[in-house]
């Protein structure tokens, strides 16, 4: 998580009351107010929020920067949260409240089951979204930590399992919203609040 001060509050507000722990990998090359916002959340959530720091490898000559980052947090989860269920969210994503109702269903699943939730990609504004598919599923974001899972080397790695019994399942029971393409909305909001403060109407 880095250079995402606009999204931190939305992301954490969507999950902090639902989950047992939140683990964030903070990109130490971040140059905006992301770290300050994370500290505010740490003060609020205390031990529920774990912040790990790591410099993301932005150099284009580093071939596996993305997979290196994902395997960094996966190795941490394997070392500290084996056999726990994990939902992966990027810094510019939030999940809807139906996740809370989906959690009890995890008791019917095994470590062989890897879930791909529905995702809605918002484009430019809050009322437009990517419609290239009727339903988007974001691959393998909900899974149980075990020794058989890994991210392959690559730019956009998708988690996989070496288990011969693995089952990859889609669900639209809850939705992840991808907000990374609506940065312009925050400029509009800033302008609106500025005018509202100065307005005499």
ABEGO torsion letter per residue (X at the ends): XBGAAAAAAAAAAAAAAABABBBBBBBAABABAAAAAAAAAAAAAEAABBBBBBBBBABAABAAAAAAAAAAAAAAAAAAABGBBBBBBBAABBBBAAAAAAAAAAAABBAABBBBBBBBBBBGBAABBBAABABBBBBGABBBBBAABBBBBEABBBBBBABAABBBBBBAABBBBBAAAAAAAAAAAAAAAAAAAABAX
